[in-house]
């Protein structure tokens, strides 16, 4: 099995880095009411990283070509971003 870099690999790494940063430095939310939510937010990012990693494995099983994986995963990231912007 050869190792292939994909966009969701980068997203998983970013979620883990955010979780570690928030765990170490704490979450600085506006208003100051939620000072002790740093660990809860870190656990959420770890959960997101696990979900994205599972999704990456699923896409790898459906699309054997690296070029097609990049297209599908970038399309998924763009779709998720647009949906997030529309909902918020």
Backbone bond lengths (Angstrom), bond angles and torsions (degrees), N, CA, C in turn:
res aa  C-N    CA-C-N  psi(-1)  N-CA   C-N-CA  omega(-1)  CA-C   N-CA-C  phi
1 X - - - 1.452 - - 1.528 108.54 -
2 X 1.315 115.36 123.17 1.455 118.31 -179.49 1.525 109.99 -94.96
3 X 1.317 114.99 149.99 1.464 121.68 -178.52 1.524 108.88 -86.07
4 X 1.346 115.93 128.55 1.456 120.84 178.56 1.522 109.03 -124.46
5 X 1.317 115.52 133.32 1.464 120.16 175.36 1.519 109.03 -82.54
6 X 1.338 115.13 134.15 1.458 121.13 179.30 1.526 108.64 -135.41
7 X 1.333 117.40 164.51 1.467 119.54 179.48 1.525 113.53 -60.39
8 X 1.314 117.59 -34.88 1.460 119.14 -179.94 1.529 111.78 -72.54
9 X 1.346 117.32 -22.74 1.473 119.27 171.42 1.523 109.98 -63.92
10 X 1.341 115.98 -43.49 1.456 120.28 178.51 1.529 110.78 -65.44
11 X 1.339 117.20 -38.14 1.467 120.67 178.77 1.530 110.30 -65.65
12 X 1.322 117.54 -40.59 1.467 121.03 177.59 1.524 110.36 -62.27
13 X 1.320 116.64 -45.09 1.469 120.45 178.32 1.524 111.37 -62.37
14 X 1.331 117.04 -39.00 1.472 120.39 179.19 1.527 110.76 -66.39
15 X 1.331 117.75 -41.90 1.466 120.43 178.53 1.526 111.23 -63.63
16 X 1.319 117.15 -40.50 1.470 120.14 179.00 1.531 109.82 -67.18
17 X 1.339 117.28 -41.94 1.468 120.21 178.49 1.532 110.71 -63.00
18 X 1.332 117.74 -41.22 1.462 120.44 176.87 1.524 111.54 -63.32
19 X 1.326 116.15 -41.43 1.463 119.79 179.77 1.524 110.88 -62.06
20 X 1.325 117.11 -44.54 1.461 120.73 179.95 1.527 110.64 -65.97
21 X 1.333 116.90 -41.92 1.470 120.64 179.77 1.529 110.99 -63.22
22 X 1.309 116.99 -44.60 1.468 120.02 179.83 1.524 110.43 -68.23
23 X 1.323 116.95 -36.45 1.457 119.90 179.35 1.533 110.66 -64.37
24 X 1.332 116.26 -40.76 1.464 120.12 -177.50 1.530 111.55 -78.31
25 X 1.327 117.42 -49.20 1.462 121.38 -173.49 1.520 114.05 -93.12
26 X 1.307 117.63 -14.19 1.457 120.88 -178.51 1.517 111.33 85.03
27 X 1.319 114.77 161.74 1.464 120.45 178.97 1.518 108.42 -95.48
28 X 1.297 115.35 125.86 1.453 119.79 179.29 1.519 108.07 -104.36
29 X 1.319 115.64 91.56 1.456 121.57 -178.86 1.522 109.65 -94.35
30 X 1.294 115.83 152.81 1.462 119.80 -179.46 1.522 110.00 -71.51
31 X 1.286 116.53 146.15 1.458 121.70 179.15 1.509 113.45 98.34
32 X 1.320 118.85 -28.80 1.450 121.51 177.17 1.522 115.27 75.77
33 X 1.335 119.19 2.95 1.468 120.60 -179.73 1.527 112.04 -74.88
34 X 1.322 115.99 -30.45 1.457 120.97 -170.72 1.522 111.55 -108.64
35 X 1.313 116.20 60.39 1.460 119.71 -176.66 1.527 112.82 -73.83
36 X 1.314 117.99 -27.03 1.463 121.09 -171.83 1.529 112.78 -105.24
37 X 1.324 117.47 23.05 1.456 120.53 179.99 1.519 112.83 -96.06
38 X 1.305 119.01 9.61 1.458 122.01 -177.85 1.507 112.97 -61.40
39 X 1.320 117.56 -43.76 1.467 119.07 -179.34 1.525 111.29 -70.32
40 X 1.333 118.22 -35.90 1.468 120.58 178.21 1.527 110.64 -65.55
41 X 1.317 116.68 -40.79 1.455 120.17 178.31 1.526 110.29 -68.12
42 X 1.313 117.21 -36.94 1.467 120.64 176.58 1.521 110.91 -62.65
43 X 1.321 116.91 -42.87 1.466 119.97 177.91 1.526 111.63 -64.48
44 X 1.328 117.23 -34.73 1.466 119.88 176.21 1.529 110.60 -63.87
45 X 1.329 117.62 -43.17 1.458 120.02 178.56 1.531 111.46 -66.26
46 X 1.317 117.68 -34.78 1.466 120.12 175.99 1.528 109.99 -66.44
47 X 1.329 117.58 -39.12 1.461 121.34 175.77 1.532 110.59 -63.72
48 X 1.341 117.27 -43.18 1.465 120.65 176.29 1.528 110.47 -59.82
49 X 1.326 117.31 -42.05 1.464 121.09 179.95 1.525 110.81 -62.85
50 X 1.333 117.26 -40.52 1.473 120.50 178.48 1.527 110.76 -65.76
51 X 1.329 117.22 -41.24 1.464 120.81 179.52 1.528 111.13 -65.97
52 X 1.328 117.11 -42.37 1.459 120.76 179.70 1.528 110.40 -67.56
53 X 1.309 117.22 -37.07 1.461 120.91 177.76 1.533 110.69 -64.68
54 X 1.330 116.64 -42.13 1.462 120.79 177.23 1.533 110.33 -64.05
55 X 1.316 116.96 -41.05 1.456 121.11 178.38 1.525 110.81 -64.32
56 X 1.309 117.26 -37.58 1.460 121.05 177.30 1.524 110.42 -63.14
57 X 1.323 117.15 -43.94 1.464 120.11 177.78 1.526 111.37 -62.96
58 X 1.320 116.86 -37.97 1.458 120.66 178.58 1.523 110.68 -64.63
59 X 1.322 117.55 -45.34 1.463 120.64 178.07 1.520 111.39 -63.28
60 X 1.315 117.77 -35.80 1.466 120.64 178.74 1.521 111.53 -64.29
61 X 1.342 116.98 -33.90 1.463 119.29 178.52 1.521 111.93 -72.30
62 X 1.323 118.19 -32.69 1.458 121.07 -178.21 1.518 113.33 -82.69
63 X 1.328 117.77 -31.79 1.463 121.40 -175.54 1.523 109.59 -123.37
64 X 1.333 117.70 104.95 1.474 119.65 -176.92 1.530 113.96 -75.11
65 X 1.328 118.81 -22.34 1.461 121.02 -177.11 1.532 110.40 -87.01
66 X 1.323 115.99 136.76 1.463 120.70 -178.11 1.529 111.63 -65.28
67 X 1.326 117.95 -38.53 1.464 120.74 -179.46 1.530 110.38 -62.94
68 X 1.314 117.10 -42.43 1.463 120.60 -179.75 1.534 110.98 -68.40
69 X 1.330 117.39 -36.02 1.466 120.25 176.80 1.527 110.39 -61.81
70 X 1.334 116.54 -43.70 1.467 120.24 179.08 1.523 110.89 -60.41
71 X 1.324 117.58 -43.42 1.465 121.11 -179.46 1.514 110.75 -64.03
72 X 1.331 117.15 -46.87 1.464 121.30 -177.53 1.528 110.65 -66.84
73 X 1.319 117.89 -44.26 1.462 120.33 -177.53 1.529 111.93 -70.14
74 X 1.316 118.07 -38.48 1.468 119.37 175.58 1.527 110.60 -65.69
75 X 1.326 117.37 -37.98 1.469 120.50 175.71 1.522 110.84 -62.97
76 X 1.326 116.92 -40.45 1.460 120.56 178.09 1.527 111.05 -64.16
77 X 1.321 117.13 -43.01 1.468 120.67 -179.78 1.528 110.33 -64.25
78 X 1.326 117.22 -42.28 1.466 120.56 178.50 1.524 110.48 -64.73
79 X 1.328 117.67 -43.00 1.464 121.22 178.81 1.527 111.25 -62.48
80 X 1.319 117.27 -44.50 1.456 120.82 179.12 1.520 111.12 -63.95
81 X 1.323 117.71 -38.95 1.461 121.69 178.04 1.526 111.72 -65.05
82 X 1.316 116.68 -44.45 1.466 121.00 179.56 1.537 109.95 -64.14
83 X 1.326 117.24 -43.32 1.458 119.97 178.01 1.525 111.69 -62.64
84 X 1.319 116.52 -39.89 1.462 120.22 178.13 1.527 110.84 -62.94
85 X 1.336 116.07 -43.02 1.465 119.32 179.96 1.528 111.11 -66.59
86 X 1.313 117.41 -39.04 1.462 120.45 178.92 1.512 112.72 -67.06
87 X 1.325 117.66 -36.37 1.465 121.25 -177.70 1.532 110.83 -76.89
88 X 1.318 117.39 -37.76 1.476 119.18 -175.90 1.482 114.08 -83.16
